[in-house]
Amino acid sequence: MVARYDAITSWMAQWETHFVEPVVFGTTDPYQIACLLDAFCRQELGAAVANFLFYESSIGAVCGMRLQDGRRVVVKVHQPSHTLDFLQAVVRVQRYLLAHGYPCTKPLLDPRPLANGLATTEELVDEGVYRQASDPAIRRSMAEMLAWLIQLTGMPEAIPGVQPAIFDRRLPAGVIWPTPHSKLFDFEATAAGAEWIDDIARQAQQIKLHGVGKLVLGHTDWGVKQFRFLGEKVRVIYDWDSLAFEKEPIIVGHASGYFTYTEFFGEARQPTDEESRAFVAEYETARSRPFTDEEHQTLQAAKIYGLAYGARCEHALHPDETTYPEGSYLSSLAQSRA
């Protein structure tokens, strides 16, 4: 008999349309999803689920569970855009980082099939608390942690079993946008009225493409929502399938325009220009050398491109809106254009 699955039912009830579950599970029935997760834990971890602790879906479907033997685990089921080779490489990077004392999540298994998708399994770490990056100490800690990550992964070919190309998500010349991270955002159907966003993104993408900087392996979802803290010290960082092989100024530039993002304290917001500059300066201090003028240009383009992508997603949700709420990506991008 499967454990109570209220966490799954509650999440599914929030949405009229489900984009992830039909792809990875082949069903939107909470009971069937619970059964699939329970069967996976029985087979791969040797214990049934005692409690479903949390469940959510966005790019993949993530479920936290306490097993009957007391272990607490997180299973994330990925869509086909994340291949077996990619997910295996992610796990290898995590194990490499853990061996060097870095506070990423701990994989328990190599990627395994689950229903129609591939699942990664990690130890559930929820020690510590979420914080807001408006606190300068938290901002500095995040900048320092990114610098430490790049220091460890700056030569990804040195990580056993990892080929950097597997993480290369750079867009070819002439392509403005990647495939949106969720089917919730249909860029093609909402192209009308978004021309000004596309123009800004095109210019930023051109600068990124021809910009300077060392290629490194970085985390591209560097929002404070992915961090738990003990005081001002980072306890754990989540979401390691966001790794990408990219120029260091682009990794840092994107993070400088995004690090304040969290849904845990009400309205999410972008960092101010002052906060972004402070994040970059603290990163430069942590890496013990400043970026060059050319690297700063690349970095700034990456920040603007990230802002434009967020604005393009907002436009896709509300294509007829012409006034933009304060604090939205659209508002921030419009101010930047002005």
C-alpha positions as CSV (number, residue, x, y, z in Angstrom):
1,M,0.0,0.0,0.0
2,V,1.4,3.4,-1.0
3,A,1.9,6.1,1.7
4,R,-0.2,9.2,1.8
5,Y,0.6,11.4,-1.1
6,D,-1.1,14.7,-0.2
7,A,2.0,16.6,-1.2
8,I,1.6,15.4,-4.8
9,T,-2.1,16.0,-4.9
10,S,-1.8,19.5,-3.5
11,W,0.8,20.5,-6.1
12,M,-1.1,19.0,-9.0
13,A,-4.3,20.8,-7.9
14,Q,-2.6,24.2,-8.4
15,W,-2.3,23.9,-12.2
16,E,-5.0,23.5,-14.9
17,T,-2.4,22.2,-17.4
18,H,0.5,19.9,-16.6
19,F,3.5,20.0,-18.9
20,V,6.0,17.8,-17.1
21,E,4.1,14.8,-15.6
22,P,2.6,13.5,-18.9
23,V,6.1,13.5,-20.3
24,V,8.1,11.9,-17.5
25,F,5.4,9.8,-15.7
26,G,2.9,9.2,-18.6
27,T,0.1,10.3,-16.2
28,T,-1.2,13.3,-14.2
29,D,-2.9,11.1,-11.6
30,P,-1.3,11.8,-8.2
31,Y,-1.9,8.2,-7.0
32,Q,-0.2,6.7,-10.1
33,I,2.7,9.1,-9.6
34,A,3.1,8.1,-6.0
35,C,3.0,4.4,-7.0
36,L,5.8,5.0,-9.6
37,L,8.0,6.8,-7.0
38,D,7.3,4.2,-4.4
39,A,8.2,1.4,-6.8
40,F,11.4,3.2,-7.7
41,C,12.5,3.5,-4.1
42,R,11.7,-0.1,-3.4
43,Q,13.7,-1.3,-6.4
44,E,16.6,1.1,-6.4
45,L,17.0,2.0,-2.7
46,G,15.6,-1.1,-1.1
47,A,12.9,0.6,1.0
48,A,9.3,1.8,0.4
49,V,8.2,5.4,1.0
50,A,6.9,6.2,4.5
51,N,6.1,9.8,3.8
52,F,6.0,12.1,0.7
53,L,7.5,15.3,2.2
54,F,7.2,17.6,-0.8
55,Y,6.6,17.6,-4.5
56,E,6.9,20.2,-7.3
57,S,7.5,20.3,-11.0
58,S,8.9,22.9,-13.4
59,I,11.6,21.6,-15.8
60,G,11.6,18.2,-14.1
61,A,9.5,16.6,-11.3
62,V,11.1,16.7,-7.8
63,C,9.9,14.7,-4.8
64,G,11.3,14.6,-1.3
65,M,10.5,11.4,0.6
66,R,11.2,9.7,3.9
67,L,11.7,6.0,3.4
68,Q,10.6,3.3,5.8
69,D,14.2,2.7,6.9
70,G,14.5,6.3,8.0
71,R,16.5,7.7,5.1
72,R,15.4,11.0,3.6
73,V,15.9,11.3,-0.2
74,V,15.1,13.5,-3.1
75,V,14.2,12.0,-6.5
76,K,14.2,14.2,-9.5
77,V,12.7,12.8,-12.8
78,H,14.1,14.6,-15.8
79,Q,12.6,15.3,-19.2
80,P,14.3,13.9,-22.4
81,S,16.3,17.1,-22.9
82,H,18.5,15.8,-20.2
83,T,20.3,12.8,-21.6
84,L,21.8,9.9,-19.7
85,D,25.3,11.0,-20.6
86,F,24.5,14.5,-19.3
87,L,23.0,13.3,-16.0
88,Q,25.9,10.9,-15.4
89,A,28.3,13.8,-15.9
90,V,26.4,15.9,-13.4
91,V,26.6,13.2,-10.8
92,R,30.4,12.9,-11.4
93,V,30.8,16.6,-10.9
94,Q,28.8,16.5,-7.7
95,R,31.0,13.7,-6.3
96,Y,34.1,15.6,-7.3
97,L,32.9,18.8,-5.6
98,L,31.9,16.9,-2.4
99,A,35.4,15.3,-2.3
100,H,36.8,18.8,-2.3
101,G,34.5,19.9,0.6
102,Y,32.1,21.9,-1.6
103,P,28.5,22.0,-0.2
104,C,26.5,20.5,-3.1
105,T,23.9,17.8,-2.7
106,K,25.1,14.2,-2.4
107,P,24.1,11.7,-5.1
108,L,23.0,8.3,-3.8
109,L,22.8,6.6,-7.2
110,D,23.8,7.0,-10.8
111,P,20.9,8.1,-13.0
112,R,18.2,5.4,-13.3
113,P,15.1,5.0,-15.5
114,L,11.8,5.9,-13.9
115,A,8.6,5.6,-15.9
116,N,9.3,7.6,-19.2
117,G,12.2,9.6,-17.8
118,L,15.5,9.4,-16.1
119,A,15.8,9.9,-12.3
120,T,18.6,11.3,-10.2
121,T,18.6,10.5,-6.5
122,E,20.1,12.5,-3.7
123,E,20.3,12.7,0.0
124,L,17.7,15.2,1.3
125,V,19.5,18.1,3.1
126,D,17.2,20.7,4.6
127,E,19.4,21.8,7.5
128,G,19.7,25.6,7.7
129,V,17.3,28.2,6.5
130,Y,16.6,30.2,3.3
131,R,17.8,33.8,3.4
132,Q,17.4,36.9,1.3
133,A,20.3,38.1,-0.8
134,S,19.4,41.7,0.0
135,D,21.6,41.1,3.1
136,P,25.1,42.1,2.0
137,A,26.6,39.2,4.0
138,I,24.5,36.7,2.1
139,R,25.3,38.3,-1.2
140,R,29.1,38.2,-0.4
141,S,28.8,34.6,0.6
142,M,27.1,33.7,-2.7
143,A,29.8,35.5,-4.7
144,E,32.5,33.7,-2.8
145,M,30.9,30.3,-3.3
146,L,30.6,31.0,-7.1
147,A,34.3,31.9,-7.2
148,W,35.2,28.7,-5.3
149,L,33.1,26.6,-7.7
150,I,34.8,28.1,-10.7
151,Q,38.2,27.5,-9.0
152,L,37.3,23.9,-8.6
153,T,35.7,23.4,-12.1
154,G,37.9,25.8,-14.1
155,M,39.4,22.8,-15.8
156,P,36.4,20.5,-16.2
157,E,38.5,18.0,-18.2
158,A,40.4,17.3,-15.0
159,I,37.2,15.9,-13.4
160,P,37.3,12.1,-13.8
161,G,34.9,10.9,-16.5
162,V,33.7,14.3,-17.5
163,Q,33.9,15.7,-21.0
164,P,33.2,19.5,-21.0
165,A,31.3,19.3,-24.3
166,I,28.4,17.5,-22.6
167,F,27.7,20.7,-20.7
168,D,28.0,23.1,-23.7
169,R,24.7,24.8,-24.1
170,R,26.0,27.8,-26.1
171,L,23.7,29.0,-28.9
172,P,25.0,29.2,-32.5
173,A,25.4,32.5,-34.3
174,G,22.0,33.9,-35.4
175,V,20.0,32.1,-32.7
176,I,18.5,34.5,-30.1
177,W,16.7,32.2,-27.7
178,P,17.1,28.6,-26.4
179,T,14.1,26.4,-26.2
180,P,12.2,27.9,-23.3
181,H,12.7,26.0,-20.1
182,S,9.0,25.3,-19.8
183,K,6.2,24.7,-22.3
184,L,4.3,27.3,-20.3
185,F,6.3,29.9,-22.4
186,D,5.5,29.8,-26.2
187,F,7.9,32.3,-27.8
188,E,6.7,31.6,-31.3
189,A,3.0,32.2,-30.6
190,T,3.7,35.4,-28.7
191,A,6.2,37.0,-31.0
192,A,4.0,40.0,-31.7
193,G,4.9,42.9,-29.4
194,A,8.1,41.2,-28.2
195,E,10.3,42.7,-31.0
196,W,11.9,45.2,-28.7
197,I,12.9,42.4,-26.3
198,D,14.3,40.3,-29.1
199,D,16.3,43.3,-30.4
200,I,18.0,43.8,-27.0
201,A,18.6,40.0,-26.6
202,R,20.1,39.9,-30.2
203,Q,22.6,42.6,-29.4
204,A,23.5,41.1,-26.0
205,Q,23.8,37.6,-27.6
206,Q,26.2,39.0,-30.3
207,I,28.5,40.5,-27.6
208,K,28.4,37.2,-25.6
209,L,29.2,35.2,-28.7
210,H,32.3,37.3,-29.5
211,G,33.2,38.2,-25.9
212,V,36.2,37.2,-24.0
213,G,36.8,35.0,-21.0
214,K,38.0,31.6,-20.0
215,L,35.7,28.7,-20.6
216,V,34.7,27.1,-17.2
217,L,32.0,24.9,-15.8
218,G,29.5,27.0,-13.8
219,H,26.1,26.9,-12.2
220,T,23.5,28.8,-14.2
221,D,20.7,29.0,-11.7
222,W,22.6,31.0,-9.1
223,G,19.6,32.4,-7.3
224,V,19.4,32.5,-3.5
225,K,16.4,30.1,-3.7
226,Q,19.0,27.3,-4.3
227,F,20.9,28.0,-1.0
228,R,20.4,27.1,2.6
229,F,22.4,28.9,5.3
230,L,23.6,28.3,8.8
231,G,24.0,31.9,9.9
232,E,26.0,33.5,7.0
233,K,27.6,30.2,6.0
234,V,26.3,28.2,3.1
235,R,25.1,24.8,4.2
236,V,23.9,23.4,0.8
237,I,23.4,24.4,-2.8
238,Y,20.8,22.7,-4.9
239,D,19.9,22.2,-8.6
240,W,23.1,20.8,-10.1
241,D,21.6,19.9,-13.5
242,S,22.0,23.6,-14.1
243,L,25.7,23.2,-14.8
244,A,26.9,24.7,-18.1
245,F,30.2,25.1,-19.9
246,E,30.5,28.8,-20.6
247,K,32.8,31.8,-20.4
248,E,33.5,32.8,-16.9
249,P,32.3,36.5,-17.4
250,I,29.0,35.1,-18.8
251,I,28.5,32.8,-15.7
252,V,29.2,35.7,-13.4
253,G,27.2,38.3,-15.4
254,H,24.1,36.1,-15.4
255,A,24.5,35.5,-11.7
256,S,24.9,39.2,-11.0
257,G,21.5,39.9,-12.5
258,Y,19.7,36.9,-10.9
259,F,21.3,36.1,-7.4
260,T,18.4,37.7,-5.4
261,Y,15.8,35.5,-7.0
262,T,13.6,33.5,-4.6
263,E,9.9,32.8,-4.2
264,F,10.2,32.2,-0.4
265,F,9.6,35.7,0.8
266,G,6.8,37.0,-1.3
267,E,7.5,38.8,-4.6
268,A,10.7,37.8,-6.4
269,R,12.9,40.7,-7.5
270,Q,15.9,41.4,-9.6
271,P,19.0,42.9,-7.9
272,T,19.5,46.7,-8.2
273,D,22.4,48.0,-10.3
274,E,24.3,48.7,-7.1
275,E,23.8,45.1,-5.8
276,S,24.9,43.7,-9.1
277,R,28.1,45.7,-9.1
278,A,28.8,44.7,-5.5
279,F,28.3,41.0,-6.4
280,V,30.8,41.3,-9.2
281,A,33.3,43.2,-7.1
282,E,33.0,40.5,-4.3
283,Y,33.5,37.8,-6.9
284,E,36.6,39.5,-8.2
285,T,37.9,39.8,-4.6
286,A,37.3,36.1,-4.0
287,R,39.1,35.2,-7.3
288,S,42.0,37.5,-6.3
289,R,42.0,39.4,-9.6
290,P,39.7,41.8,-11.4
291,F,38.0,41.2,-14.7
292,T,39.5,43.2,-17.7
293,D,37.4,45.9,-19.4
294,E,36.7,43.4,-22.2
295,E,35.5,40.8,-19.7
296,H,33.3,43.4,-18.0
297,Q,31.6,44.1,-21.4
298,T,30.9,40.4,-21.9
299,L,29.7,40.1,-18.3
300,Q,27.3,43.1,-18.7
301,A,25.9,41.6,-21.9
302,A,25.2,38.3,-20.1
303,K,23.4,40.2,-17.4
304,I,21.2,42.1,-19.9
305,Y,20.5,38.9,-21.9
306,G,19.3,37.1,-18.7
307,L,17.0,40.1,-18.0
308,A,15.7,39.9,-21.6
309,Y,15.0,36.2,-21.3
310,G,13.0,36.8,-18.1
311,A,11.1,39.6,-19.9
312,R,10.4,37.3,-22.9
313,C,8.9,34.7,-20.6
314,E,6.7,37.3,-18.9
315,H,5.6,38.6,-22.3
316,A,4.7,35.0,-23.3
317,L,2.4,34.7,-20.3
318,H,0.7,38.1,-20.9
319,P,1.3,39.1,-24.5
320,D,-1.3,41.9,-24.5
321,E,0.1,43.8,-21.5
322,T,1.7,47.1,-22.3
323,T,2.2,48.3,-18.7
324,Y,4.7,46.4,-16.7
325,P,4.5,45.8,-12.9
326,E,7.3,47.4,-10.9
327,G,9.9,44.7,-10.1
328,S,9.1,42.6,-13.2
329,Y,11.7,41.6,-15.8
330,L,9.8,43.6,-18.3
331,S,9.9,46.7,-16.2
332,S,13.6,46.3,-15.5
333,L,14.4,45.7,-19.1
334,A,12.3,48.7,-20.2
335,Q,14.2,50.9,-17.7
336,S,17.5,49.5,-19.0
337,R,16.6,50.3,-22.6
338,A,15.6,53.8,-21.6
